[in-house]
Amino acid sequence: MADITKEHFSAGIKDKAHGLGFDICGIAKARSLDEYGPHLKTWVEAGMNDKMGYLARNIEKRLDPENLLSGAKSMVVTGLNYYSENMQSDPEAPVLSRYTYGMNYHDVISASLEELFAWIKRQDLKAEGRIIVDSAPLLEKAWAREAGLGWQGRHSVVINRKIGSFFFIGTLILNIDLVYDTPFKCDYCGECRLCIEACPTQAINNNRTIDARKCIANLTIENRDPIPREIIPLLGKRIYGCDKCQEVCPWNKKAKQNKVPEFAINNEVAGMSTEDWMDLSREQFERLFERSPIGRVKYEQLMRNIEAAIKSGS
């Protein structure tokens, strides 16, 4: 990197990221986010992580990217829009969260970040890095703010002023110094509480955290036990995830259709009726969802969700 300045290199990384399809990209200085530790501990001690025990382990390690890459100096944080105007065609059918429509986002984003890192390596042979897409103990929302991409909304999801909150976060940790963006300090939620009021199960706390014990997304994805009886009438036919808090957010009023072909909803899935979902066979499940985020759960769990969702709509 002898013939290129740190400023030009940093700008080049962002240009390359946008060229690879990322909608937003920022760079933060790697450091230990010690100020987040007490909040995370309080949340876990209150049991709001539900049965996600991994969130309670090694909290201190989650704060410092040095634990994920020795010599970490920079965090390249990207955002990829997944909002879709093309949804399920049957309004009476069980409902999927938009992020499930296409291929598994981990694979899509990781592949693009691999290309970005390969480009960085060509500019600086000494560069080392690690790609994180929901795949390691990293405070991704906090790093998005550190990289200047936005603020954590009342629904706990990061909001960007240009593209709203329907975006995936992907992070590349690097061992090289770069020019850093200013951490996002403002809060543009104002007095708005639409997400809190619209949450079907009142799972959104007043301090921008989520009580996973009530959250439909957690209960239909992470939770392996039967969905609590008191939650079933509130599902609103949702069988995998929940978009309600983002759908009512004013910052998503101008959300645009994503430009990622891999995120397009499968035509067969889009056209499924309630009866089709009820009759879903194991073979269909494997064929339709093997490369989808839905493949994260087992067939039996999805069928449990479908049964509960149909009860909620009856």
N, C-alpha and C positions, 0 to 999 in steps of 0.2 A: 504493500500500500504506500510505497515511497513516493509515487508520482501522483497521489490523489490526497486531497485534504480531508480531514475528518468531517468537515461541513459537507463537502461534495459526496463523500461516501455515505453519510447519513441520509442525504437527500436522495441518493441513488437507491438506497434500500427501500425508501418509501415509494419511489417511482416504480421500482421492480415489483413491489407488493401490489400496487394498483394495476400494473400490467398483467399480473397473475390473477386478477379478478377480485381482490379484496376491496371492499368499499371504503374502509378507513384503516389507517395505520399510524401508530405513534411509537415513540421510543422513550423509555424511562431508564433512569439510573438504578442499577441493581443495589438494593440495600435491604436490611432487615426491617420488616414492617411491624416493629414492636408495639406500636400504638393499637394495633388490631387484636393483640393477644387477649387483653382483658375482656373485650366484647365477645370474642369467640368462646372463651372459657365460660362466661356467664350464660351464653346461649346453650352450650352443651350441658352445663350443670342444671339448667332448668328442664332438661330432657327434650328440648325442641328439635334435636337431631333424630328423634324417634329411634328406629333400630339401626341407623347408619353409624355403627360403632366406630368405623374408620375415621369419622370426623372428630372423634374424641381423643384419638391417639396422636401422640407426638405433635401437639399444637405448636410448640416452639419451633419445630422443624419446618412447619408450614409457612412460617413467617419469613424465612430467609432463603432466597434462591441459591445461595452458596451450597445449601444442602442437596441441591439438585444438579448443580454444575460447579465443580471446583474452579475458583477464579472468576465467577460470574461478575460481569461489569455492566452489562446492558440487557434490557428487556424490550424486544421488538414485539409490540402487541397489535394484533390485527382484528378487524371485525368483518364478518361476511354476512350480508343480508340473506335471510331465508324466508321473508314474508311472501305469501302466495295469495293471489286473488282467485286462483283456480282451486276450488275446494271440492269436497264430496258433493255429488250431485243430488243425493236423496236427503232432503232436510229432516226426515224421520229416522235416518240410520244412526247407529252409534257413532260418536264423534272422536276424531283423532286430532291431536295437537298438530299445528302446521309443521313443526320441525321434524315430524315423522314421515312426511310425504315422499321423500326421495331416498337416495342412498344415505348410508350412515355418514353423518357429518364429520366424524372423527377421521374417516378415510379420505374424504374429499379435502378437508383442510390440511391434514398432515401431508398429503401429496403436494399441495401447493407450497407449504412451508419447506418441504424438502427441496423444491426447486429454488425457493428464495435462498435457502442456506447454501445450496450448491453455487449459486451466483456469488454469494458473499465469499465463499471459499476461493473462488477464482480471482477475486480482488485481493484477498488477504489469505495466503496459504496457512498462516498460523492460527486462523480463526477456528475456534471450537464452539460447539453449540448443542443445545438440546431442545427438541420440539415438545411442547405441552398442549394437548387438546383434551381437557378433562381427563388426563391420563396420569397425573401425579399430584401430590399435595402442594398445590399452589393457589394463592388467593387471586384468582383470575380477575374478579370484579375490581378488586383493589388496584391491581396492576393496570387495568384499563383506565382507571382514574389517574393513576400516576403518569401514564403515558399521554394524558390530555384528551382522551377519547370521549369522556362524558362523566356523568355523575350517577350514583346509585339511587334510583327512584324509590318512592315509598313502597313499591312492590318488590323491592330488593334487586331488581334487574337494572343493569346499566343502560342509561338513555343517552343517545347521541343526538345533538340538535338537528343534524342533517337527515339521519336515517331512522330515528326513533330507537326502539329497543328490540325489534325482531332481528337480532344478529347473533351469530356465534363468535366466541372469542377464541383466538388461537395465539399462542405465545412462543417466541423463539428466544431462548436465553443464550447470550453470547459472552465470550471472555475478552471482548475488545471494547475499547472506549469509543463512544460516539457522541454526537450532539443530542442533548436531551430536550424533550418537550416539557413545557410547564405543566405540572399536575393540575387537574381540573378542580378548581376551588368553589365554583358557583353551584347553586342548587336552584334549578328552574321548575321544581314541582310547586313552589309557592305554597298556597293554602289548599291546593287540590288534594282531595281524599277519595277520588272516584274509584281507584283500584281497591282501597280498603273496604269501601262500601259495597263494591260489586262482587267481592270474593264470595263464592257460594257457601264456603264453610267458615268464613271469618278467620282464615289462617294467617292473615297479614297483620303483624304487630305494628305498634306505633313507632318503633325505632328502626324501621326498614329491614326487619328480619322476618323470617317465615317460621311459623310453628309447623314443622313437618308432620306432626301427629294429626293435623287437620287438613293438610295440603293434598288436593286431589292428584297433583302430579306425583308426589311421593307415594301416595296410597295405591296408585295404579301402576307404578313402575318399580320403585325400590322395595315396597312392602310385599313380603311373601305370604303373610297371613291373610285370612279373610278380611275383606274391607269392612270396617266397623259398621254395625247395623244403623247407627244414627247418621252416618255419612251417606249411605246409599240413596236416600230420597233427594240428596243435594247434588248428586253427580251430574245431573243434566245430560244423561246419556254419554258422558265422557268415558272412554275406555282406555285411553293412553295419553296422559298429560292433560294440561288445562291452559288455555290462552286467555281466560276471561280478564285477568288484571291488565294484560297488555292490550286487549281489544278496546277497553274503555279509556286507555291512556290518551290524552289529547296530543301527545307527541307522536302518536302513531296514526293520526288522522290522515297524514300525507304519505304514509308508508307506500312504497312502490314495489311492484312485482320484482322478485329476485331475478338475476340474470344467469343463474347457475343451472344448466340443463339437468345435472344430477339431482337437483332438488325438486324436479317436477313430480307431481303426484302420478302414481301408476294408474292408468286408465281403468284397469280392472278393479282396483281398490276404490277408485273414485266412484264407480258405479254400483258398489255393493249396497244392497238393501238390508234391512234388519234381518230378514230371513236368511240372506246370504251369510251374514255374520254369525247367526245362530248355528248355521249348518257348516261353518268353516271346518274343514278336515285338517288333520295334522300335516298331510301332504301339501295342501294348499298353503297352510301357514309357512311351511319351510320354503315353498317356491316363491311366495309373495314377499316374505319378510326376511329372508336370509341375509340380505345386504342392507336392510333397513334398520333404523334405530329400534324398531319394534322387536327385532330379533334378539334384543337384549333380554327379553323375558321368555319364559318357557310357554309352550302351547297351553298348558293347563292354567297358567296364570292369566293369559289373555282371555281364555274362555270364562274364567272366573269373573274377570272385569266385564265381559260382554253380558253375562247373566245379571250382574249387579246393575249395569247401566240400563238394561231393558226394564228391570224392576223400577228404576228411578223414573222412567218415562211413562210408567203405566198408571 
